[in-house]
């Protein structure tokens, strides 16, 4: 009975090692994160900017989202554990930040500060965000 148990444990360990090596092979070496940073209080404009950001990404970069080369995250900087983003990216208001990561390390980032300028024009907002993300994704390929 003990031998059977040990054989089963060994088989499970080998299977886990095999699956974990496949998981790391499928993960992209380079990736772009689009972070929409906000606080707990959210005005209509701030909510719209997150909505437009998500729309720009989902409408224009479906392949990059599916492949894992692009990821969108809305982050409340006031939630516990997220405060560091304020210093990391010198945030002073709601912001859309693109972060290019290679081998798990951020190589560069950019604050898309013109989202405020385009917040009243949905199409200009989406075009601006899409153009900026396209530039970052070229580096990720």
Secondary structure by P-SEA (a helix, b strand, c coil): caaaaaaaaaaaaaaaaaaaaaaaaaccccbbbbbbcccccccaaaaaaaaaaaaaaaaccaaaaaaccbbbbbbccccccccccccccccccbbbbbbbbccccccccccccccccccccaaaaaaaaaaaaaaaaaaac
